[in-house]
Each structure stands twice: as C-alpha cells, then as structure tokens.
Amino acid sequence: MAIPKITSYPLPQWGRTRLGEGAKPKVDWVIDPSRAALLIHDMQDYFLSFYDVDAPLVRSMIAHITGLRAKCRALEVPVFYTAQPTRQSLKARALLTDIWGPGLTNIAPEAARIVPELTPSPEENVLTKWRYSAFAKTDLKKRLAAAGRDQLILCGVYASIGCLATSLDAFMLDVKSFLIADATADFNLADHEMALRYVETRCGRVLNTAEACRYLGQ
C-alpha cells in the first residue's frame, strides 16, 4: 500500500489528552540540555506531501519544531535529522516494500529534501534512514555516546511509526526519549494519540512543545 492522503486534525495537547483507562505516566524524567540531543524525524517534502501543507496541522508542527531547534542550537544541544534516500534497491528496502510500496525510490531528488523551513545547517547531522527506527542500520547511538548524550528529544512524522519505533529503541539502548506531542503528526488523531499513550506508558515521556522549551530555558 502507499501512504494515504491525510485529513488535517487538531494537534493533541498532551496535558488534555486522556491516557486511557487505568493508565498513568511511568516516569518523571526532565530534559537536561547538557545530556540531550534533538532528532527531527523524516521531515521530508515527500512525507509531508500527503497532508494539505497549508493546513494548521502542518504549519503548527513545523513552527513548534523550528522553536525547539532554535532553543537547542542556542544551548549547543546536538541536532540530528533523518532522511530516507531516493535510491533504495529491493534488497535494501526489503519488507518495507511489502507494507508501503516503493516509497521514495526513484522520486525526484527535490521531493526527498528536508522541508525548507528546517534545512539543516552544515554542521548538523543528517542520518540516512533505512527502517522505522532512527537507530536501525545507522550510527545514531554511537554519535550520541560520542557527544555525551543519553537523552533524545523526538519530533517529526509519523508519530505511530518511526517516532514510536525510535522511542522504543532508545529505551532499550538506555537513552531517555521525550516525544513532543504537538511537534509530531500522524495519519489521524487516533494513531497519533495511540503513539503518545504507548510512549508515556512503556518507554519514554511525552511533553508539549511549551513544556520542552521550559526545560531548555525561556
């Protein structure tokens, strides 16, 4: 199947989002700028093309990510990006083809760029993305360790796929993850909130942009 066209929905404000019957947050982790890194996940034109790019959902998400990145840059918090390549052999793509079809394979190079509002600076790290998790088939864990970082602030698309998988892998690699509820987007609100509930109760902490920015300093 291909990615469907996505109808806009209101971004969740996590403080007003119900976790679910009997579910409670598991951790009270706080972002420490001296230990954290920011990961901007798959914010490529291709993936955003399935939304109405002028809808409040997309514009708000990009604005929140831009604000987070500005805070991180000011504090010298490392900023990472993931981006899937346009040249993917059937062998390299493997089971992704069964679920999602050819993906970015053979699309125009400009469609694979990170959206202009979030263009990386020359010194920032862009990881070639091969699987759902940003840790799979990349050296992200090694780069975090080299920078003395054991916290990962997560934003981007899609919340219930790559962002969730990355958060879960981070937990299993002893990296504390912080998924930013209103700086991520998904196929619909139900999938988005499912990802938030899973992270909050299984492997990380969910924050809104304003909360994350408070930890990063006003």
C-alpha positions as CSV (number, residue, x, y, z in Angstrom):
1,M,0.0,0.0,0.0
2,A,1.1,3.6,-0.5
3,I,0.7,6.3,2.2
4,P,-2.8,7.7,2.0
5,K,-3.8,11.3,1.7
6,I,-4.1,12.7,5.2
7,T,-7.0,14.8,6.5
8,S,-6.0,17.5,8.9
9,Y,-6.8,17.2,12.6
10,P,-6.1,19.2,15.7
11,L,-2.7,18.5,17.1
12,P,-3.0,16.9,20.6
13,Q,-2.2,19.0,23.7
14,W,-0.9,16.2,25.9
15,G,-2.0,17.7,29.2
16,R,-5.6,17.4,28.0
17,T,-5.2,14.1,26.3
18,R,-6.6,11.0,28.1
19,L,-4.0,8.3,28.6
20,G,-6.6,5.6,28.7
21,E,-8.5,3.6,31.3
22,G,-6.2,3.0,34.3
23,A,-3.0,4.2,32.5
24,K,-0.6,6.6,34.2
25,P,2.7,8.2,33.2
26,K,5.5,5.9,34.3
27,V,8.4,8.4,34.6
28,D,9.0,12.0,35.7
29,W,12.1,12.5,33.5
30,V,13.2,16.0,32.7
31,I,15.2,17.3,29.8
32,D,18.7,18.2,30.7
33,P,20.3,20.3,27.9
34,S,23.8,19.0,28.8
35,R,22.6,15.5,28.2
36,A,20.0,15.9,25.4
37,A,20.0,15.8,21.6
38,L,17.2,16.7,19.3
39,L,16.1,14.4,16.5
40,I,14.0,15.8,13.7
41,H,12.4,12.7,12.2
42,D,11.7,12.3,8.4
43,M,10.6,15.9,7.8
44,Q,11.0,15.5,4.1
45,D,8.8,17.0,1.4
46,Y,7.7,13.6,0.3
47,F,6.2,12.6,3.6
48,L,4.5,16.0,4.1
49,S,3.1,15.9,0.6
50,F,0.3,13.6,1.9
51,Y,-1.0,16.4,4.0
52,D,-2.5,19.7,3.0
53,V,0.8,21.5,3.5
54,D,-1.0,24.8,4.3
55,A,-3.2,23.2,6.9
56,P,-2.8,24.3,10.6
57,L,-1.7,20.8,11.5
58,V,1.5,21.0,9.3
59,R,2.2,24.7,9.8
60,S,1.9,24.4,13.6
61,M,4.1,21.3,13.7
62,I,6.8,23.0,11.7
63,A,6.6,26.1,13.8
64,H,7.0,24.0,17.0
65,I,9.9,22.1,15.6
66,T,11.6,25.3,14.5
67,G,11.2,26.7,18.0
68,L,12.6,23.6,19.6
69,R,15.6,23.6,17.2
70,A,16.3,27.3,17.9
71,K,16.4,26.5,21.7
72,C,18.7,23.6,21.1
73,R,21.0,25.5,18.8
74,A,21.3,28.3,21.4
75,L,22.3,25.8,24.0
76,E,24.6,23.8,21.8
77,V,22.4,20.8,22.0
78,P,23.2,18.5,19.1
79,V,20.6,18.4,16.3
80,F,20.1,15.3,14.2
81,Y,17.8,14.7,11.2
82,T,16.7,11.5,9.5
83,A,16.0,11.4,5.8
84,Q,15.2,8.4,3.6
85,P,17.2,8.1,0.4
86,T,15.7,8.1,-3.1
87,R,17.9,5.2,-4.3
88,Q,16.8,2.0,-2.5
89,S,17.2,-1.4,-4.0
90,L,14.6,-4.0,-3.4
91,K,17.2,-5.8,-1.2
92,A,17.9,-2.7,0.9
93,R,14.2,-1.8,1.2
94,A,13.2,-5.4,2.0
95,L,10.0,-5.7,3.9
96,L,9.2,-2.0,3.7
97,T,8.1,-2.6,0.1
98,D,5.5,-5.2,1.2
99,I,3.9,-2.7,3.6
100,W,4.4,0.7,1.9
101,G,5.3,0.0,-1.7
102,P,8.4,1.6,-3.3
103,G,8.4,4.7,-1.1
104,L,10.9,7.3,-2.1
105,T,12.6,5.1,-4.7
106,N,13.1,6.9,-8.0
107,I,11.2,10.0,-7.0
108,A,12.6,13.5,-7.9
109,P,15.6,14.4,-5.6
110,E,13.9,17.6,-4.5
111,A,11.0,15.7,-3.1
112,A,13.4,13.9,-0.7
113,R,14.8,17.2,0.8
114,I,14.1,18.2,4.3
115,V,11.4,20.9,4.2
116,P,13.0,24.3,3.6
117,E,11.9,25.7,7.0
118,L,14.0,23.0,8.6
119,T,17.0,22.9,6.3
120,P,20.0,21.5,8.4
121,S,23.0,23.7,8.9
122,P,26.3,22.4,7.6
123,E,27.5,21.2,11.0
124,E,24.3,19.3,11.8
125,N,24.0,15.5,11.4
126,V,21.7,14.0,8.7
127,L,21.3,10.3,9.1
128,T,20.3,8.1,6.2
129,K,17.1,6.3,7.3
130,W,16.6,2.7,6.3
131,R,14.0,1.4,8.8
132,Y,11.3,2.7,11.1
133,S,13.7,3.3,13.9
134,A,16.4,6.0,13.6
135,F,18.7,3.6,15.4
136,A,18.3,0.8,12.9
137,K,21.2,0.5,10.4
138,T,22.6,3.9,11.5
139,D,25.3,5.0,13.9
140,L,23.0,7.3,15.9
141,K,23.7,5.5,19.2
142,K,27.5,5.9,18.6
143,R,27.1,9.6,17.8
144,L,25.0,10.2,20.9
145,A,27.6,8.4,23.1
146,A,30.5,10.4,21.5
147,A,28.7,13.6,22.3
148,G,28.0,12.5,25.9
149,R,24.2,12.4,25.3
150,D,21.8,10.0,26.8
151,Q,18.5,11.8,26.2
152,L,16.7,12.2,22.9
153,I,14.0,14.8,22.1
154,L,11.8,13.4,19.3
155,C,9.7,15.3,16.8
156,G,8.5,14.9,13.2
157,V,6.5,12.3,11.3
158,Y,4.9,9.8,11.6
159,A,4.2,9.6,15.4
160,S,2.9,6.0,15.3
161,I,5.6,4.6,13.0
162,G,9.2,6.0,13.1
163,C,8.8,8.2,16.1
164,L,7.4,5.4,18.2
165,A,9.9,2.8,17.0
166,T,12.8,5.2,17.7
167,S,11.5,5.9,21.2
168,L,11.2,2.2,21.9
169,D,14.7,1.5,20.6
170,A,16.0,4.4,22.7
171,F,14.6,2.8,25.8
172,M,16.2,-0.5,25.0
173,L,19.5,1.3,24.4
174,D,19.3,3.2,27.8
175,V,18.6,6.5,26.1
176,K,15.7,8.5,27.7
177,S,13.3,9.7,25.0
178,F,11.0,12.7,25.0
179,L,8.3,12.6,22.4
180,I,6.9,16.0,21.7
181,A,3.1,15.7,21.2
182,D,2.4,18.8,19.2
183,A,5.7,18.7,17.2
184,T,4.8,15.4,15.7
185,A,2.0,14.4,13.3
186,D,0.4,11.2,12.1
187,F,-2.3,9.7,9.7
188,N,-5.1,10.7,12.1
189,L,-5.7,11.7,15.7
190,A,-6.4,8.2,16.9
191,D,-3.0,6.9,15.6
192,H,-1.2,10.0,17.0
193,E,-2.7,9.5,20.5
194,M,-2.0,5.8,20.4
195,A,1.7,6.6,19.9
196,L,1.6,9.1,22.7
197,R,-0.1,6.7,25.1
198,Y,2.3,3.9,24.2
199,V,5.4,6.0,24.8
200,E,4.1,7.5,28.0
201,T,3.3,4.1,29.5
202,R,6.0,1.9,28.0
203,C,9.2,3.6,27.1
204,G,9.5,7.4,27.5
205,R,7.9,10.7,28.4
206,V,5.5,12.8,26.4
207,L,5.7,16.6,26.5
208,N,4.2,19.5,24.7
209,T,6.5,22.0,22.9
210,A,6.0,24.6,25.6
211,E,7.0,22.1,28.3
212,A,10.1,21.0,26.5
213,C,11.1,24.7,25.9
214,R,10.8,25.4,29.6
215,Y,13.3,22.6,30.3
216,L,15.5,24.1,27.6
217,G,15.2,27.6,29.1
218,Q,12.9,30.5,28.2
